[in-house]
Amino acid sequence: MRYFAALLLVPSLLLNAKDIPVTDLVSLEAGMKMAAPGDRIVLREGVWENTVVKFQGQGTAAAPITLCAAVPGKTVFTGASGLRIAGEHLVVEGLWFKDPDSSIGDSIEFRADSKRVAKHCRLTGCAITMAPEVASKTDKESRWVGLYGSDNRVDRCLLQGKVTKGTTLVVWLGGLSTGRHIIEHNHFGPREKLGKNGGETIRVGDSKTSMETAACIIRQNLFEKCNGEAECISNKSCGNLYQGNSFVEVSGTLTLRHGNGCTVEKNGFFGNGANGTGGIRLIGEDHVVKGNYLENLAGDDVRSGITFMMGLPDSPANGYFQVKGARVENNTLVHCEHPILIGMEGDKVPGKPSLAPMDCVIRGNKISSPKATVVEARCDVTGVTWQDNQFYGKELGLPETAGIAFGKEPTVEKLVPISREAVGPSWWK
């Protein structure tokens, strides 16, 4: 009987769910106090100026509490507005943060404060955008989305037009923030060059927490002209999966900057010959880079197709750890100007990076770049094992090497990027 009663509980919650209309902060606070699992707090259409919403509550997995726009995309937050999410099983849907004012700090945070964070919460179908005519690089540093807590999800959102210093979306670790977030089916639109560090589109962790396991999943997102700096995505934690994303004319790379044991799988990098377009950069241990497609990338050095960095002896947390145990398998590189670079030295670190990659395997890759030197080796490559690779280019860049068939153009299967229609909020389209 107890089990039967539990089964009846979920339908009962949903049947009793109600919409709570909200017109201002006063009615919003009242609505949150009365909201029960399954309820929707519905924000009126129109402009909400200089409004910071603190959305707190306790929903359930089967019956979350939802904060949503009356009409998706018609509830617009402007000026010094922000959103703070704290609790469990909360959903935010259909809101638009337009031209955010960085004076309040970060626009959306999955926490109310350091002791109240979000768990199993979701931001979906929302947008944060900045128009060029109102953007300024001199504004206060801020981020647009800060993921705290654990097991949260950001999906089908649009984030475009950021020019100020500060990563667009950050996963924070430490204390109550343990990761396991999912970031999927989002559209990260153009971000112009910042000209200094702090212009990443996504950062997962930081150097201080880089040896913690975040276990985040970043998949099926579209990145277009996210040119803020050399690292479009900066991985700074362990055990993350980057899968099925598309990078279109991105002057930067997916960089495994700190941390170990990450997987970069089945992503597409489409440079279209644009300046500085790059692929994947490796630092650290036990990374797997497999099944990726890289086409018409024009970048060099740290923006090469696949770059292995040199390690720094006794590296500090924010330095460059030696590449160890990397597996680079079954990737396809087509018409990239600098397909593979082994031994790139990082700058702005104390000492000289001198540790070449070791115990690495490069297996089953296909490269067709007729005008390129396929492999640029700037260090000893005896720590790399080559198996079943098919390379075609102006020259190999290495002596004849077992495990590399060079000279005959391989047959490759071309890939196309994720379409804009497949990602982001449906109301934006």
N, C-alpha and C positions, 0 to 999 in steps of 0.2 A: 504493500500500500504506500509506503514512503517513496519508493521509486516511481510509482504511478503519479503521485502528487507532484514530484519534481518535474515529470514530463509535462504536466498540465500547467506548470508555472510560466513557461515561456510564452505560449499562446495567450495566457491570461494577461501578461504584461503588455503584449502587443495590442490586444483588444482594448485595453484601458489607456493606451498611449494617446497623448493629446498634443495639439499645437498650441504654443503659448506665444501670442503676438507681442512684439516688443517695438516701442517707438523711440525710446531714449534710454540713457544709462540707468535712470531710476527704475523703469519698468524691466530693464534687463536684469538688474540685481534682484528684483523681486521674483522674476521668472526663474532665475537660477536656483533660488531658495526653494521654490515649489516643484522644480523639475524632477521627475522620477524616471527610472530606466524606460527607454522607449519613446520619451517625449521629444518634441522638437521645439526649440526656441527660435522663433522666426523673426528676423530683423526686417524692418520696413525698407521699402525702396527709397532711394535718394542718397544724398551726400551726408556722411557722418564726418565732421571735421574735428581734428584735434581730440580724438576719442580713443582712449586706451581701454580695451575690453579685457576683463579678467574672467575667463571661462573656467569655472571649477565645478566638479561634480563627480558622481560615482554611478556610471552606467554598468551594464553587463555586456559580455561578449555577444549574447543573443539580442540584447535590447540596449544599445548605446543611447546616450543623450546626445542630441544633435543641435548644433548652433548653425543656422543656415540663413541664406537670403530668401526673402519672399519670392523674388524672381532671380534666378542665378545670374550674377553679373550686374545686377541693378542696385545692389547695396555697395556703395563706394566709400571707402575710407580715405581721407585726404589729410594733408598737413601732418602734424605730430600725432599720428594715430598709431596704435599698435595692438597686438593680440598676445595674451598670455594664457596658456593652456595648462591646467594642473588637475590631476585626478586620474581616473581610469575609465577606459571605454567611452571616450568623448570623440565626437566627429564634428569637424568644421567644414562647411561646404558652401561653395558658390559666392564667396566674398572677393572683392577687388580692392586691393590697396594701391592707390594711384599716386605716383610722385611722392613717395614717403619722405618725410622730413627726418633726417638722421639725428636731430637734436635730442630725441627721446631715447636714442640707442637703437637696439635691434628691433626690427619690425614685428617679427613673430617669434616667440620663444615657447618651447614646450616645457615651461615651468612658470610658477608664480614667484618663487624665490629658491634659494639653495636647498631648502628643506621640503618644498612642495613641487614635485616634478610630475611629468606625464608618463603614463604607462598604458600601452595598448590603445593609444589615441591616434587619430587620423586627420590629416589636412588634405582635402580632396576638391578638385574642381575650382580652385582659387587662382587668383592672379596677383602678382606684384610687378608693376611696370613703372618705368620712369621715361618721360619724354625728353628728347635731347635739349629742347629749349629751356627746361627747368633744371637740368642736371648740372652739377658743378663738382670738379675734382677737389675743390678746396673745402667741401663740407666735412663735417665730423666723420671719423671712421665709424662704420656700423655694418652690421650684417643684416640680411633680409630674413633668413630663417635659421634659428638655432635649435637643434635637436638635443634635448636632454632626456633623462629618464631611460626607459627601455621599451623595446618592442613597439615603437611607433611607426607610422606610415605616412609618407608624402607621395601623393599620386595625382596624376592628371592636372597638374598645376602649370602655370606659365610664369616664368621669371625672366624678365628682359629689360635691358636698358640701364643697368647699374653702371655708374662711372666712379663712384666714390671708393676710397680705400676700405677694404673689408670684404672677406669672402662672401659670396652670395648665399651659400648654404653651408652650415658647419654642423658636424656631429661632435658633441662634447663628451668626454669620458672622465671618469673619476667620481668618487663618492657614490651618490645614488644613480649616477648615469653610467650604465653598463652596455649600452649599444643594442645590437640586434634589430636595428631599424631597417625598413624597406623604403627605397626611393625609386619609384618606377613610373613609366609612362608620362613623364614630365617633358615640357619644352623649355629648355634654357636658351633664351634668345640672345641676340647680339649684346656683347659687352666690349667696349672699346679698350684699347691698350691703356693701362694705368701708368706705366713707366717706372714702377717700383714693385717690391713685394707687397702682397696683400690683395692681389687681383684675381685670386682663384675663383672658380665657379663652385666647386665642391671641395671641402676639406673634411677628411674623416679622422678625427683625433688631432693631436699636436705632438711636438717633440717630447714633452714631459710625460705624456701617457702613451707613447708610441709602442711600448712593449706590452700594452694591455690588448686583450682580444676584444675587438668590437663586433665581429661577425655580422657586419652590415651587408645588405644586398642592394646594389645599384644596378638596375637593369631596364632595358627598353626605353631609355630616355634619348631625346634628340638634343644635341648641343650644336647650335649654329653661331659661327663667328664669335665664340666666347674667347676673346683675345686679350683678356685682362693682363695676363702674364704668361711665363713659360710653362706653368703648371695649370692646365685647365682643371684637372682633378688632382688633388694632392692627398695621397694616402699616407696617413701617419698613425697607423695602428695595425693590428694583426687579424688575419683570418677573414678578410673581406672578399666579396665576390663582385666583380664588375662584368656584367654579362649582357650582350645583345644591344649595347648602346650604339648610336650613330653620332659621329663627330664630323660636321660639315664646315669646311673652310675655317677650322679652328687653328689659330696661330699659337700652338702650345701642345702639350702632351698629357696623357694619362700617366702620372708619375707615381711610382711606388717609392715615395721619398723616405719614409721611416716605417719600421714594422716588418714583420715576416709572415710567410705563409698565406699570401693573397693569390687569388685566381683572376686572370684577365682573359675572358673567353667570349669568342664569337662576336666581338665588337667590330664596327666598320668605321674606318677613318678615310674621309673623302676630302682631299686637299684642294682639288680642282686647280692645282698649280699656284695657289695663293701663297704669298710670302709667309715664311715661318711655320707653315703647317707641318705638324709632327705626329708621332705615333705614341709609342710606349717606352717609358724609361724605367730601368730596374736598379734598385739599391736594396741590399739586405738579403735575407735567406729564404730559401724554399718557396719561391714564387713560381707559379705556373702561368705561362702565357701561351694560349692554344686556340687555334681555329679562328684567329682574327684576320680581317681583310683590310689592307692598307693600299690606297690608290692615289697617285698623283700628288704625293707629299713633296713640298719644296724645301722643307727645313733642313738644317744641318746641325752639327754638334749636338747640344741637348735636345734639339728638335728633329733628330734623325728618325727614321722609321722605327727601328728597335735599337735602343741605346743601353749598353751595359756601362755603369759608372765604375770608376776606380774607388777602392776603399781607403779609408784613412786609418793608419795604425792607432789603436787605443782611442777610437773616435768618441767624442762626446755625443750626448743624445741628439744634438742638433747638427751633427756632422754627417759623414758619409760612411756607412758600414759596408764592408766587403760583400760583393755579390757571391753567394754560396748556394749551391744546390738548385739553381734555376733550371726549369724545364721550358724550353721554347719550342713548341711543337705544332706542326700542321698549319702554320700561318701562311698567308698569301700576300705578297707585295708586288704591286704592278706600277711601273713608271714612277717610282720614287727616286728622287735625286740622290739620296743617301740612305740606302736600305738598312744596313746593319753597321753600327759603330760599337766597337769593343774597346774600352779603356778611356772613356771621357773623364777628364779631371774636373771636379767641382771647384768652384771658386768661393771666396769669402769665408773660408774655414782656416783655422790655425793648422800649421804643418802642411806636409805635401802628401796628397793621396798617392799611395804606391802599391796598394794591394790589388792585384789583378783578379778577375773572376776565377773561381775554382769550383770543381765538381759540378760544372754546368753541362747540360745536354741541349744541343740544337738539332732537332730531328724532324724530318718529313716536311720541311718548309719549301715553298715554291716562290721564286723571285724572278720576275721578268721586267728588267729595267735596262733596255739596250744602251742607254747613254751613260750609265752609272758604273762606278766601282762598287761592286756588290758588298764587299766586306771591308771596312776600314778598321784595321787593327793598330791601335796605338800602344799596345802593351803585349806582354807574353800571353799567348792564347793556348798554352799547353793545358790549362785548366778547363778547356772546353772540348767536349766530345761531339763530333759531327756524325750524323747518321741519316742516310736516305734523303738528302736534300737535293733539290733541282734548282740550279741557279743559272741565270742568263743575263749578261750585261757586257759593258765595254771591256771590263776586266774583272777577274775574281777578287784581286786585292790580297790574296794569300798564295803561297806555293801550292802546287797540286796537293790536295788533301783528301784522305780517305773519308768517305761519307758525304762528299760533295760531287755531284755530277754537274760539270760546268760546260756551257757552250751551246746546248740545245735548248731552245725556248720551250718551257713547259706549258702544258695545257692548263689553263686556269678557269675557274668558274667565277664570273663577275657577280658582284653584290650591288644592291642599290640601298640608299639610306632609308631610314624610317621617314615616312611622310609626316608633314605637319598635321594632317587630318587624324593621324593615329595617336597623337599625344596632346597633352594639355587639356584645358577645360572645353567642353563641347559648346558652351555658350559663346566663347570667344570667336569661334568660326562662323 
